[in-house]
């Protein structure tokens, strides 16, 4: 199994709106892709910002490519993301999961 990690930063005042937007876009697309085993959204507030960390779980790299395409190391963005995020990480990280409950 592979974990895919992505980070983005929005203003703290937009954090709830951004999470609602995520639920309508990216999170639905994650779940609809064959081979996706779930996605977790973490949020951390700083003084005026909110950092989001998304961890999606996948059967294999081939499953990730179904979601992100051949350049699966790049982050996948939607056009409205620019309305929320002022820090858009261009790449994602992938980790092999070695221990599972």
N, C-alpha and C positions, 0 to 999 in steps of 0.2 A: 504494500500500500504506500502511496505517496501523499505527503502533505504539501500543499501549495500555500505560501504566505504572501500576502500583499498588505502594504501600509499606505495610508493617506491621512491628510490633516485638513480639517475644516475649522471654521470659527466655532467657538463653544455655543454661540447663539444659533448656529445652524445645525447643530449636532442631531437633534431630534428629527428635523426635517430631512437631513441626509439619511438617517437610518430608515425612515419611512420610504424614501426614494429607493434605497438599496433593496428593500423588501419587494418593491414593484419591478425592479430591473434585474440586477446581477444575481441576487439570491434565487430568484425564480429560474434564471438561466442555468445556474449551477445545478439546481435540483432536477431540472429537466434533461440534463445531459447524461446519457448512459455511462455508467461507471463511476458516477459521483456517489460518494458514501456519506455525504453530509457537509455542512459548512457551519462554522462558528464565527460569531462577530464579537470582537472585544473592543471596548471603548474606554479611553482614559482621558480625563479632563486635565488640562494644564491651566495656567492663568487665564488666557483668553482663547485657547484653542482646544480642540478635541481630536485626539489621534485615534484612528480606527485601524484595527488589525483583523484581517479576514484570514481564516485558516480553513481551507477546503480540503477534503479527503477524497482520494481517487484510487481506483483499482490499480491503475498502471499509467505510464506516460501516454500510452495510446488514448486513454480516456481523457486526459488533460488536453490532448491535441484536438479531440472532438469539440471541446469547449473553446479553446484559445487559438486553434490553428497550428500550422507548422512552426511558427515562431512563438512557441509556448513559453519562452523565457520572458517575453514582453508582457507587461500588464495590459489587460483588456479594459478599455474605457468606453463609455457611452457619451454621446454628445452633451448631455446635460450635466455630466460630472464636473465640467468647468464652472458651473453655476454654484457648486458647493465646495469644491476642493481648491485650496491654493497651494497645496503641496501634493503633487501627483507622482508617485514613485514609478519610474519608467519600466522597472523590471520586477519580477517576482522571485521568490526563493522556493526551491523544491527540496524536500527532505524525505528520505526513505524512512518509513516507520518500522522500527525494529521490534518493538514490544507493544503488544495489544492485549487488552483485557479479555 
